[in-house]
Amino acid sequence: MFLAAEMLIWLIRCWERLPLRSIGIGKSPVGKSLAWGLVIAITCIVPAALIAKVTGYGHGAGSQAFAKLPIWVVFPICLDTFS
């Protein structure tokens, strides 16, 4: 996949001699970037919270094992689970 993206960028820059701005890659105002980041975060968090609430995620016997572990062990496990 990275090779295909690299080839596309090479094609645009070298073959067509266009700036990357022609495909939407470029500088953006900080406020606009932060606003889009907030929109995307809300778009991801709301459905995840609803799914967790509806399915009862985190309230079963399987999740009780995490209560015995220290936070420095649980945190990387949770990060790995969501990536």
C-alpha positions in Angstrom: 0.0 0.0 0.0 2.9 2.4 0.8 4.5 1.6 -2.5 1.3 2.5 -4.3 1.1 5.8 -2.4 4.7 6.5 -3.2 4.2 5.7 -6.9 1.2 8.1 -7.0 3.2 10.9 -5.3 6.1 10.3 -7.7 3.7 10.3 -10.7 2.1 13.6 -9.6 5.4 15.4 -8.8 7.7 14.1 -11.6 5.5 13.0 -14.5 2.7 15.6 -14.3 4.9 18.3 -12.6 2.1 19.4 -10.3 2.4 20.4 -6.7 1.1 18.1 -4.0 -1.5 20.8 -3.3 -3.3 19.6 -6.4 -4.4 16.5 -4.6 -5.1 18.2 -1.3 -1.7 17.7 0.5 -0.3 20.9 1.8 -0.4 23.4 4.6 -3.6 24.1 6.4 -4.5 26.7 9.1 -4.1 25.4 12.6 -7.7 26.2 13.6 -9.1 24.3 10.6 -6.9 21.2 11.4 -7.9 21.3 15.1 -11.6 21.6 14.1 -11.4 18.6 11.8 -9.6 16.7 14.5 -12.4 17.4 16.9 -15.0 16.3 14.4 -13.2 13.1 13.6 -12.6 12.3 17.3 -16.3 12.8 18.1 -17.3 10.7 15.1 -15.2 7.9 16.4 -15.9 8.1 20.2 -19.7 8.4 20.1 -20.3 5.2 18.2 -17.7 3.4 20.2 -19.3 4.5 23.5 -22.8 3.5 22.2 -21.6 0.0 21.1 -19.8 -0.4 24.5 -23.0 0.6 26.3 -25.4 -1.6 24.2 -23.1 -4.7 24.4 -22.3 -4.3 28.1 -18.5 -4.3 27.3 -16.4 -4.2 30.4 -18.9 -5.5 32.8 -18.4 -9.3 32.4 -16.3 -11.9 34.1 -13.6 -11.5 31.5 -13.0 -7.8 32.4 -12.6 -8.6 36.1 -9.1 -9.9 35.4 -8.0 -6.4 34.5 -9.0 -5.1 38.0 -6.1 -7.2 39.5 -3.5 -5.7 37.2 -1.6 -2.5 37.9 -2.4 0.5 35.7 1.0 0.5 34.0 0.2 -2.9 32.6 -3.5 -2.2 31.6 -2.7 1.0 29.8 -0.5 -0.5 27.0 -2.9 -3.4 26.7 -5.8 -1.0 26.0 -3.7 1.0 23.6 -2.8 -2.1 21.7 -6.4 -3.3 21.7 -7.6 -0.1 20.0 -4.9 0.1 17.4 
